[in-house]
Amino acid sequence: MSVAQSTSDLRIAREAQMLPIEQIGEKIGIEDHDLEHYGRYKAKISLNLTQRLTATNPQAASRKLILVTAINPTPAGEGKTTTTIGLGDALNRLGKRATICIREPSLGPCFGMKGGAAGGGRSQVVPMEDINLHFTGDFHAIELANNLLAAAIDNHLHQGNHLNIDPRRITWRRVVDMNDRALRHVNVGLGGVGNSIPRETGFDITVASEVMAIFCLSQSLSELRQRLGDIIIGQTYDRKPIRAAELKVHGAMTVLLKNAFKPNLVQTLENNPAIVHGGPFANIAHGCNSVIATKLAMQLSEYTVTEAGFGADLGAEKFLNIKCRKADLQPNAVVIVATIRALKIHGGVALGDLSEPNPDAVARGVTNLEKHIENIHQFRLPAIVAINVFTSDTEDEIQVIQKKCDYLGVKIIRCDHWAKGGAGAEELAHAVVEVAEHHQADFKVLYEDNATLWQKVKTIAQEIYGATEVLADKKLRAKFKQLQTDGYGNLPVCMAKTQYSLSTDPGLVGRPRNFDVPLRDIKLSAGAGFVVVLTGDILTMPGLPRIPSAEQIDIDDTGEVVGLF
């Protein structure tokens, strides 16, 4: 994103004419007594409302769920969140009662490489600065709940260890919502007998925590508490698993999450409702907003427009194989976002040359888009391609995409929602309505529950990534077999993989072929109800880039935040 564009985004957000949040709630039938206000423009939605709606107003079959995903991301940007917001605004312009459901931004990328994550241009959710920073404190609560369990583990060791926990086999780590590579591996308990038992551990980023996954997949406080208790924190000396419930702090963890668990209501620049709740990354976690927020939006709206992180090989695959499986959701259509600029990068063009017309590079790069369309079709879902336009795009380049994708039977829609808001996405909205209301989706998950864990990983690697084979050493294969023997073979798989390529090598852009997927580890997330498989060099604690976004973020004499975009 250029400095000029980011400045424009910030100016537009600050000039927004926001409505009081109770008026936004009224648009989808939320009365003010079901809102807990965080100032004038943010509110938590009462859990009592979700319970009442579930009891008295079962989800109508006519209500549509639209998933927005993208090609593999590039430094040129694709605008997936911006498109999600623009599409929601456009559906409302068509007279549809639409609610946007997206994730909360993490402070890691906000201060790291990416900057803010509340949309852009005239397709934003506001108040932008609040949403990108501490918002309503949800991530802090998740972080504290995670670290309470970590503190309880070390305290248990210090107080005599009657559970016989093996300090060498503790898998639970602390988290912080910041990119901090120095915390990946740490020693705790140093300094003498008064400071617990010395052991090696480390930190993950908050969005990779199992607590975050549990938070986003639970549908009630009681389910949240049960799932937190089911977390396996390590093993005893005789290799028996130890659950969080045995440390007796899962109730306190739930208390810390009680208010955070209520979905957050904000608005778009066009004063349409947006529910922003939960935020696991898609490259190292399951990449979807909370189930409770999605189902609430579907109860209150004709159309719910949601997103899943990064490309369709990560976020959409996990949305469909994990979230939909766990929550019994069935999308009606999928929008795949791409830009000409990003397709040029996938076609081998350098970042500095993207403004030059290059239909040949688009033709090479469009293979990445083709693969993502094929992937969505594997789930028996209709796909629509949204081309997020830039002024440098040419008609020849657009036509290349259309011709190359004709055989897949998808509509290619040019969108200008960054510049025009909902008006710039009306053609996309019409296409979504046409597909959602006149074509019956025949959704099917990619693999069955009774497939082995190894078969599930191989299916994802070969069918979604296009890999030749999956590689794992003898020790790792034994871990797969042990989890299968222990009764966890029916769980879905959450793949941790680079977002920049269909392969595990971030340098292989476009549509790589004849590659293998090397596996590094497999970890059980028993509370979340899936297993995490780490591939290649993927890290669960990112580091800051050479010039982090934090260097541009400041506050002026009037108290205005600058440099957040």
N, C-alpha and C positions, 0 to 999 in steps of 0.2 A: 504494500500500500504506500503510495507516495505521500510526502509531507502535505502537499496541497489537498489531497483527498482526505487525509486524517483530520486536517484542520477544518475542512468543510463538514465532516461528520460531527465533530465536536460542536461547531457553530449551529448546525441543524438541531442537534439534541438540546442545546441550551435555549434555542428559540421555540422549542415545542410548547404548544398551548395544552398543557395537561388538564384533564378533568379530575375532580376529586374522586378518590378510588371507590367511594360508594356508588357513584354514577356508572362506573365501569362494571361493577358488580350487578347493577340493575339490568344491564344489557343482556345478561345471561341468567337472570332470575335469582341472583344472590341478594338477599335482604341484608341491610346494614348490621342487624344483630348477629349475623353469621360471619362478620368480618372483625378481625382484631387489627386495628390500625397501627401502622408503623409510620407515623406522620400522615401527610395528606394524600400521598400518591403510592403508597405500598400498604399491603395488608396480608395477614394470614387468613386462610379460609378455615372456618371451624370444622373439626372432624365430625361434629354432630350432623352437619349438613351432608357429608359423604355417607354417613350411616343412614340418615333419613331417606336420601335418594335411592340408596341400594335397596332399602326395605319397601319403599312405596312406588318407585319408578324404575323398574328394571330396564336395562339398556335396550333401546329400541333398535330393531334390525335395520331401520332406515338411516341410522346415524353413521356417518362415514369417518373412517380413520385414514388419513393420508400421511405417508412417510416420505420425508425428504432426505435424500442421501446425495452422494457426489462421486466423482472420479477420484483417483488418488491425488491428494493435495500436492501443490507445488508452491514455490515462493511467490508465484504470480497471484495466488489466491483464486478461490472458486466462488465464494459468497454463499455457502450453504445456509447459514443462519439468516443472512440477509434475504435469501430467496424464501425461506420458511415464513418469515415475517411478511414479506411482500405478497406471497400467495394468500396468507390469512387475511390481509387487508383487502386483497382483490376479491376474495370470496364474499366478504362482507359488502363490498361495493356491488356485487351481483345480487344482493338481497339474501344471501345465505347467512345463517347464524353460525359464525365460525370463531373458534378459539384456538390460539396458538399455544403449544405446549413445548417448551424448550428447557435445556439444562441451565443450571447456574454456572457462571464462569468461575474457574479456579484462579487463585492469586498467582499460582506458578507461572502459567503463560502470560498473565497480565503484566507481571514484572520481568518476564523472561524474554521470549522471542516474539510471541504472537500479539501481545497487547490485548485490548478489550475484546469481548465476545458477546455484544448485545446487538449485532446487526451493523448496518452502515448506511450512509446517505439518508434517504427518506424512508428507509425500511429498517427502523430501529425499535427496540423496546426501551421505555424510559420509566423512571429516571436512570439514565445510562450510567452515571458515575456511581450511584448507589449499588446498582446491580453488579457492576464490575468489581466493586471493592467488597466491603463487609456485608452488604445487603441486609438480610434479617438475621445473620449470625448462624445460619444452618451449618456451614462447613466447620465453623469453630466448635459447634456442639458435636459434630461427627468426630472431629479430631480429639476432643476431650473424652468422648466415650471410648474411642480406640485406646487412648493412652491411659485411661483409668484401668482397663484390663491389663495393660502392660505393667502398670505400677503394682497391681494386685498380684501378678505373677512373681515379680521380684520380692515383694513383701512376703509372699508365701514361702519362698526359698529362705528368706531371712528369719522367719518365725518358726522354723523347724522342718518344713517341707513334709508334712504328714501325708501328702498325696504322692510322695515319692517321685516328683517331677525330675527328669534328667535335664540339667541345665544345658547340656550339649545338644539336646533335641527340642529345644523351644523354638517354634517357628513364628510365633507372634512378634511383630515388630511395632515400634512406635511410628507415628506419622506426623507430618507438618505440611501445611498447604503452601509450600514454597519450593522452588527448584534449588536444592542445596546438595551438591554432589559430595561434600565433605562428610555428610551424615549417612552415606550409603552403608558404611561399615564402622561400627563404634564398639568400644568396650565399656561396660557398665559395672557398677559394684566395686570400683577401685577405691583405695584409700583406707583399707582396714576392715575389721570385723563389724564395725558399726554401719557399714554401707552396703549390706546385702552380699550376695555371692558374685564374685567376678565372673563375667561371661561375655562372649561375643554376641552382638546383635546388630541392629541397624534401623534406619528410618526409610519408609516409603513416603511418597507424596499422598496427601489425604485422599485424593480422588482414586487411588489404587487400593484403598483400604477395603477389607471385606465388610467392615461396618457400613461403608458407603453403598456397597452392592446390596447388602441386607436392607438398608434404609430405602433403596429405590425399588426393591422387589416385594417388600411387605405391603399388605393391604389393610392392616389394623395394628393398633398398639399391642394387642395380645400376640399377634403373629410376629411382630417386631421383637418382642421380648423372648419368644420361643426361639426364633432364629439366632438371636444374640447368644442365648444359652447353648446353642448347638455348635458354636464356633469351636474348632479344635485348635488348641494353642501349642500343642507339642505332645511328647510322649513321656511315659514313666521309664524307669531304668529297665523294666522288663517289656518295653515296647508297646504298652497299652496306651491308647489315645486319652488325652485329658481335655475335657470340654470346659468352656467358660462357666457353665452352670455349676461345676464342681468348685469353682472359686467364689461363687455366690455373689458376684457383682453384676450379673446381667440385668437384674432389676434396677440397680442404680444407673447402669448404662442407658436403660430405657427412659429413666427419669430425665437424664441429660438430653435425650432426643425428643422428649414429649412435645415441646413447642416447635422444634425444627420440623417435626413430622407433618405439621400442617402446611398444605401447599401455599405458595406465595402468589398473590394476584398483583399484576402491574398492567401497563397498557402500551399499545404501539403509538407511534407518532400520529396515527389517524384515530386514536382513542378507541381502539378495539381491545378486547380482553386478551391478556397473555398470562398463562400460568407458568412460572419459572421455578423449578423445584428439582433438587438433586443434580449430581453432575459427575458421574464416573467417566474417566477418559475411555476412549474406544481402542487405543493401541495397547493399553495395559489392563483394562477392565472392560465392562460390558457396554459402556458408551451410550446409555439411554437415560432419559429423565425418569422420575418416579412413576410407578404403576398407579399409585393412588391419584396423582395429578392427571395422568392420561385418562383414567376411567371417570374421574370427576368431570373433566372437560367433555367427555363423550356423553355423560348424563345431561349436561347443560346446553349442548350445542348440536346443530345439524352436522357440522364438519369440525373435526379436530385435526389440526395440522401439526405434526411433530417431526423431530429430526433425530438422527442417530449420528454419532461422531465419525469424522473422517470419511473414507471412501466406503463403497458398498461391500468391499471385501472385509471390512472390520465392523463398523457400526451397524450397517444394515443386516449383515449376517448374524450378528449377536442379537439385534432387535428381533429378528424373525425366529432364530433358533433358540434363544434364551427367554427374552421378555414375553414374546407372544405365546410360547409354550407354557411358561409359568403362570401367565395372567389370563390365558384363554382369549387372546386378542386376534383379530383377523383384519389386516389392512385391506382397503379397497383399491388402492393405487399407490404407486411409488414414483416420486419425481427424482430424477437424477440430474444434478447440477454440474455444469461444465462451463468453462470459458474458452474462447479461442486462444487466449494467451497461455492458459495452462496446457491446452492440447499441443501448442507449439513446443512447450518445454518437453512434453512427452515425446515429441517428434524430433528432439535433439537441438532445439534453438536455445542459445544463451539468453540469460535474463535481460541483458542490455539490448538485445535485438528484437524484442517482442513486438515493438510498434511497427516493424516493417512487414508489409504483406508477404505471406509465405504459404500459399495453399498446399504446396508439397509437404511442408512440415506438419500442417494440420492433418493431411492424409496419413502421414506416418503416426502421428500422435493419437488419432481417433481410435486406434486399436485398443487403447486403454478404456475409452468409453464403451466400445463394443463389448468388451469383456464384462463390464459392470452391468450392461443391459442383459447380457446372457445370464449373468448370475441371478438377477431379479426374476427372470423368466423361469429359472430352475425352481423357484418357490411358487410357480404358477400364478404370478401376479403381473398385472399390466404395468408397463413403465412408460413414462413420458420424460423427454429430455428437455430441460430448461437451460438455454444458452444465456448466461448472464453477460450482457453485451457491454463492450467498451467502444469508445469513439474510434479506435484504431481498427476495429473489425471491418472486413470487407465482405461484399456479397459473395464473391468467389469462395471465400473461406467458409462461409455459412453453407453454401451449396455443397462443398466437399463433405461436410458432416452429414447432410441430408442424404446424399447419394451413397455414402459409405454405410449408413445405418438403415437404408431402405429395406434390406432383406430381413431385418429384425422386426419390421412392422410397427415402429414407434413414431410418435409425433415429435418433431423437433420445433420447439417454440422459443422464439427470441423474446427476452424479457429485459425491461429497463426500469426495474423497481428501485434500483439504487438512486436514480435521478428523479423518477416520477412517483415513487411510492406504489400504492396499490393499483393506480391507473396503469403503471408500466407492466403489470403482471396479469391484466384482465384476460388476455388471450390464453395465458397459462391456466387461469382459473376456469375458463370455459372448457378447456381440454380436460382438466381434472374432473369437472362436473359430468362431462360427457362419458368419461370412462367409468367414474364411480357409480353413476346412476343408471347406465345403460349396458354395462358389461359386468357379468357375474364373475368375481374373482374366485379362483379355486385353490385357495392358499393351502400349501402343504409344507411342513418343515423338511429340511434337507435330509435328516437322518432320524431314525426311530430310536426311542428310548432304549430298546433292547439290543442295539448295536454295541459292540465293545468300545471302550474308550479309545483304543488304538484305531479301530475302524472309523470312529467319529473324526478323529484328527486327520486321518488319511483322506476321508471324504471331503473335508473342508479344504485341505491342502491341494487336492487334485481337482475337485470340481469348482471351487471358488477361486483359488489362486492360479490354477493351471499348472501345478507342479508335476514333476515326473515321479518323485518318490519322497518319502519321509525318512529322515535319518535320526537314529538314536543309538547310543552305546548300550552295552549289556546292562550296566547298572541302572540306566534310566528305563529300559524296557522292563526290568524287574520291578521298578516302582509302579509302572502301569499295571503289571500283573497283580501286584499286591493290592492296589486300590480296587481292582476288579474283584479279587478274592474277598476283600473286606466289605463288599456289598455296595460300592459306589459306582459300579459300571453303568447304572441307568441314568446318571447325571449328564446334563449337557456339558459341552466343552467351551471354555472361554479362551480364545487364542490371544496371546500377547505377541504382537508382531509390528514391525515398522509400518507406519502409515504411508510412507512415500513410494512404496512399490508394491505390486502384487506379490512379489517374492519377499524374502527376508533380507535382501540386499537393497538398501535405500538408493543405491546408484543405478539400479536397473529400472529405468522408466519405461513408459509405453506398455506393451504387453510382452513380458519376457516369456521365453519358451525354453524347454529342456533344462530346467533348474530343479534342484532338490530343496527341501525344507528341513534344515537341521534343528532338532529339538534340544533345548538345554536343560529343562527341568519340568516337572509337573507338580502342582500343589493343590491340595484339597481345600476348597472353601465350603465346608459342610453347612455352615449357617446360610450362606447365599444359595446353596444348592447347585453348585457347579464345580468343575475342576478347571484350574488355570494352567495352560500349557505355554511355557516360555520358549520362544524361538529366537534363533540368531543371537544378536547382541542387545536385544531389547532390555531396557532398564525400568525398574519400578520407582526410581527416584531420578528424575531428569536433572541436568545441570544447567546453569545459566550460560548463554552465549557470550562471545567475546565482548559484545556491546549490548547489554541487556536493555530491555524497554524501560527498566527502572531508572536508567540514567536520564530519560526524557521526562519522567513524571515529577511534578513539583506542585507547589501551591503558591499563588501570588498574594499580594498584600491585601486583597479583598476577600481572601479565603477560597477563591476559585481554584479547582484542580486543573492543571494543564498537563498535556502530553500523554493522557491516558490512552488515546487511540494510537 
